[in-house]
Amino acid sequence: MDLHLSGRVAVVTGASKGIGLAVTRTLLQEGARIVATSRAGTPELDALAGTGGLLHVPADLMDPAAPAEVIARAVETFGGLDILVNNAGGPPPGTKLPQFGFLGLTDDAWRAMLEFNLLAAVRACRAAIPLLVERGGGSIVNVTSGHARQPSAVNVHYGAAKAALANLTKALSEEFGAQGVRVNSVCPGPVNTPWWTDAGGAADIIAAATGSDRATLMTVEAPAMMALVTGRLAEPQEIADAVVLLASPRSASTTGSEVVVDSGFLKAA
């Protein structure tokens, strides 16, 4: 299927690994020109940058000025903007998830979580929407989380931030749809990304809390704990496929929607 993305200009946040890297790679394969942003590069992202049509702009999205600066680089380099993918999220810099319980979360923890998972996307949308309107329309895709719809005593602040992002998605789709700007979200369940697999990441934290080992946790216990119908965590490419389809003009009548790619995590939510 031709997704009609050749020559389109996209900004992807959190692009160095996991879902963001998969989105970047897929957009590039479809012929898009991309500004990929992350705090630092990775060998995988650097390899994509070497193929042409991709500019990596290092940025810390905890800096309120950073989202607008990244989007300005897209205009400067490629002449405009057609697509924004707000993928950056998860643990704010210097922290680890999961975090258990509500009472131990300080104001600073809440501020950092909201800054990274909500306000960075708000600022990117604020910078992008006038450019999309000027272009005659475009697409924003926000990556949320199953925790936005299935509250839990684990990662309470993260779930609240992602729920707010899901609400923002629908509000923006309503306000700017008549001007040709489509705004949708993709709602992943647990995904086999470095958030889980890095040393000291979620797999190690949960394994230590449950007395398990990393391998058993990832392949057996975590899917069982979350009642994943498929019996496994999703792969980043499976999320990226949904993101890129929503970004494409082939989804021209899809706006204000939430596409769930969650291995069957959400049932009645």
C-alpha positions as CSV (number, residue, x, y, z in Angstrom):
1,M,0.0,0.0,0.0
2,D,1.3,3.4,-1.0
3,L,0.8,5.6,2.1
4,H,1.4,8.8,0.1
5,L,4.2,10.0,2.5
6,S,6.9,10.6,0.0
7,G,8.3,14.1,0.4
8,R,6.3,14.8,3.5
9,V,8.1,16.4,6.4
10,A,7.8,14.8,9.9
11,V,9.1,15.5,13.4
12,V,9.4,12.5,15.7
13,T,10.2,12.9,19.4
14,G,11.9,10.2,21.4
15,A,13.3,8.9,18.2
16,S,16.6,7.2,19.2
17,K,15.2,3.8,20.4
18,G,12.1,1.7,20.9
19,I,8.8,3.0,19.4
20,G,10.3,6.3,18.2
21,L,13.1,4.6,16.3
22,A,10.6,2.2,14.6
23,V,8.4,5.1,13.6
24,T,11.4,7.0,12.2
25,R,12.6,4.0,10.3
26,T,9.1,3.4,8.8
27,L,8.5,7.0,7.8
28,L,11.9,7.0,6.2
29,Q,11.1,3.8,4.2
30,E,7.9,5.5,3.0
31,G,9.9,8.4,1.6
32,A,9.3,11.0,4.3
33,R,11.9,13.6,5.4
34,I,12.3,13.6,9.1
35,V,13.7,15.6,12.0
36,A,14.3,13.0,14.7
37,T,14.8,14.3,18.2
38,S,16.1,12.7,21.4
39,R,18.5,13.7,24.1
40,A,21.3,11.7,22.5
41,G,21.9,9.6,19.4
42,T,22.2,5.8,19.2
43,P,24.0,3.7,16.7
44,E,20.7,2.6,15.2
45,L,19.5,6.2,14.7
46,D,22.9,7.3,13.4
47,A,22.7,4.5,10.8
48,L,19.4,5.8,9.6
49,A,20.7,9.4,9.5
50,G,23.4,8.1,7.1
51,T,20.8,7.2,4.5
52,G,19.7,10.8,3.8
53,G,16.4,12.5,4.4
54,L,16.9,12.3,8.2
55,L,18.3,15.0,10.5
56,H,18.9,14.2,14.2
57,V,18.4,17.2,16.4
58,P,19.5,16.5,20.0
59,A,17.2,18.1,22.5
60,D,16.0,17.8,26.1
61,L,12.2,18.1,26.0
62,M,12.2,19.0,29.7
63,D,13.4,22.4,28.5
64,P,10.3,24.4,27.7
65,A,11.9,26.0,24.6
66,A,13.1,22.7,23.1
67,P,9.9,21.5,21.2
68,A,9.6,24.8,19.3
69,E,13.3,24.8,18.5
70,V,13.1,21.3,17.1
71,I,10.1,22.1,14.9
72,A,11.8,25.3,13.7
73,R,14.7,23.1,12.5
74,A,12.3,21.1,10.4
75,V,11.1,24.2,8.7
76,E,14.7,25.5,8.3
77,T,15.9,22.2,6.9
78,F,13.0,20.9,4.9
79,G,10.8,23.9,4.3
80,G,7.7,23.1,6.3
81,L,6.0,20.5,8.4
82,D,3.3,17.9,7.6
83,I,3.5,15.4,10.5
84,L,4.2,15.6,14.2
85,V,4.6,12.4,16.2
86,N,4.7,13.0,20.0
87,N,6.3,9.8,21.1
88,A,8.7,10.9,23.8
89,G,7.5,9.8,27.2
90,G,7.9,7.3,30.0
91,P,10.4,7.9,32.8
92,P,11.6,11.5,33.0
93,P,15.4,11.8,32.7
94,G,17.2,10.4,35.7
95,T,14.2,8.3,36.9
96,K,13.1,4.7,36.5
97,L,9.7,3.1,36.2
98,P,7.7,1.3,37.5
99,Q,7.1,3.2,40.7
100,F,4.7,1.7,43.2
101,G,2.0,3.5,45.2
102,F,0.7,7.0,45.4
103,L,1.9,8.4,48.7
104,G,5.5,8.2,47.9
105,L,5.2,10.4,44.9
106,T,6.4,13.9,45.7
107,D,5.4,17.2,44.0
108,D,8.7,17.1,42.2
109,A,8.0,13.6,40.8
110,W,4.6,14.8,39.6
111,R,6.0,17.9,38.0
112,A,8.7,16.0,36.2
113,M,6.3,13.3,34.9
114,L,3.8,15.9,33.6
115,E,6.6,18.0,32.1
116,F,7.9,15.1,30.1
117,N,4.8,13.2,29.2
118,L,2.3,16.0,28.8
119,L,3.7,19.5,28.6
120,A,6.4,18.6,26.1
121,A,3.7,17.4,23.7
122,V,1.5,20.5,24.5
123,R,4.5,22.7,23.5
124,A,5.2,20.7,20.3
125,C,1.6,20.9,19.3
126,R,1.5,24.7,20.0
127,A,4.5,25.1,17.7
128,A,3.3,22.7,15.0
129,I,-0.3,23.5,14.5
130,P,0.1,27.0,12.9
131,L,2.6,25.4,10.4
132,L,0.2,22.6,9.6
133,V,-2.6,25.0,9.0
134,E,-0.4,27.2,6.8
135,R,0.5,24.0,4.8
136,G,-3.2,23.3,4.2
137,G,-3.4,20.5,6.8
138,G,-1.4,17.7,8.3
139,S,-1.4,15.1,11.0
140,I,-0.4,14.9,14.7
141,V,-0.1,11.5,16.4
142,N,0.3,11.3,20.1
143,V,1.5,8.1,21.7
144,T,-0.4,7.5,25.0
145,S,-0.6,4.3,27.1
146,G,-2.9,1.6,28.2
147,H,-2.4,3.1,31.7
148,A,-4.4,6.2,30.5
149,R,-7.5,4.0,30.3
150,Q,-6.7,1.3,32.9
151,P,-5.7,3.1,36.2
152,S,-3.3,1.3,38.5
153,A,-1.5,1.8,41.8
154,V,1.7,1.4,39.7
155,N,2.9,4.5,37.9
156,V,0.0,6.6,39.1
157,H,1.5,9.9,37.8
158,Y,2.4,8.4,34.5
159,G,-1.1,7.1,33.9
160,A,-2.6,10.5,34.8
161,A,-0.2,12.3,32.4
162,K,-1.1,10.0,29.6
163,A,-4.8,10.3,30.3
164,A,-4.4,14.1,30.0
165,L,-2.6,13.6,26.6
166,A,-5.4,11.4,25.4
167,N,-7.9,14.1,26.3
168,L,-5.8,16.8,24.7
169,T,-5.7,14.7,21.5
170,K,-9.5,14.8,21.2
171,A,-9.8,18.5,22.1
172,L,-7.3,19.5,19.4
173,S,-8.9,17.3,16.8
174,E,-12.2,19.1,17.4
175,E,-10.7,22.6,17.3
176,F,-8.5,22.3,14.3
177,G,-10.2,19.6,12.2
178,A,-12.0,22.1,10.0
179,Q,-8.5,23.6,9.1
180,G,-7.3,20.2,7.9
181,V,-5.3,19.2,10.9
182,R,-6.0,15.6,12.0
183,V,-5.1,14.7,15.6
184,N,-5.1,11.1,16.7
185,S,-3.5,8.9,19.4
186,V,-2.0,5.4,19.5
187,C,-2.5,3.6,22.8
188,P,0.2,0.9,23.4
189,G,0.1,-1.7,26.0
190,P,3.5,-3.0,27.3
191,V,6.1,-3.0,24.5
192,N,9.4,-4.7,24.3
193,T,11.5,-1.6,24.4
194,P,14.7,-0.5,26.3
195,W,12.3,0.9,29.0
196,W,11.8,-2.7,29.9
197,T,15.0,-4.4,28.8
198,D,17.8,-1.9,29.8
199,A,19.8,-2.9,32.8
200,G,18.0,-1.5,35.8
201,G,14.8,-1.0,33.8
202,A,11.3,-2.3,34.3
203,A,12.1,-5.9,33.9
204,D,14.8,-5.8,36.6
205,I,12.7,-3.7,38.9
206,I,9.7,-6.0,38.7
207,A,11.8,-9.1,38.9
208,A,13.4,-7.9,42.1
209,A,10.0,-7.0,43.6
210,T,8.5,-10.4,42.7
211,G,11.5,-12.6,43.3
212,S,11.7,-13.7,39.7
213,D,14.4,-13.5,37.1
214,R,14.5,-11.2,34.0
215,A,14.0,-13.9,31.4
216,T,11.0,-15.5,33.1
217,L,9.4,-12.2,33.9
218,M,9.6,-11.0,30.3
219,T,8.4,-14.1,28.6
220,V,5.9,-15.6,31.2
221,E,5.2,-13.6,34.3
222,A,4.7,-10.0,32.9
223,P,2.3,-11.2,30.2
224,A,0.4,-13.2,32.8
225,M,0.3,-10.3,35.3
226,M,-1.2,-8.0,32.7
227,A,-3.5,-10.7,31.2
228,L,-2.1,-10.1,27.7
229,V,-4.3,-12.1,25.3
230,T,-1.4,-12.6,22.9
231,G,0.8,-13.9,25.7
232,R,3.6,-11.5,24.8
233,L,4.6,-7.8,24.9
234,A,4.1,-6.0,21.6
235,E,7.1,-5.2,19.4
236,P,7.9,-1.5,18.6
237,Q,7.3,-2.0,14.9
238,E,3.7,-3.0,15.7
239,I,3.1,0.3,17.3
240,A,5.0,2.2,14.6
241,D,2.7,0.7,11.9
242,A,-0.3,2.2,13.5
243,V,1.4,5.5,14.0
244,V,2.5,5.8,10.4
245,L,-0.9,4.8,9.0
246,L,-2.6,7.5,11.1
247,A,0.0,10.0,9.9
248,S,-0.7,9.1,6.3
249,P,-3.2,10.8,4.0
250,R,-4.7,7.3,3.6
251,S,-6.3,8.1,7.0
252,A,-7.8,11.3,5.8
253,S,-11.2,10.8,7.5
254,T,-9.7,9.6,10.8
255,T,-9.3,12.2,13.5
256,G,-10.0,12.3,17.3
257,S,-9.5,8.6,17.3
258,E,-7.5,6.3,19.7
259,V,-6.0,3.3,18.1
260,V,-5.2,0.6,20.7
261,V,-2.3,-1.7,20.1
262,D,-2.0,-3.5,23.4
263,S,-1.7,-7.3,23.1
264,G,-5.2,-7.5,24.6
265,F,-4.3,-5.6,27.8
266,L,-7.5,-3.5,27.8
267,K,-10.7,-5.5,28.0
268,A,-13.7,-3.4,29.2
269,A,-11.9,-0.1,29.6
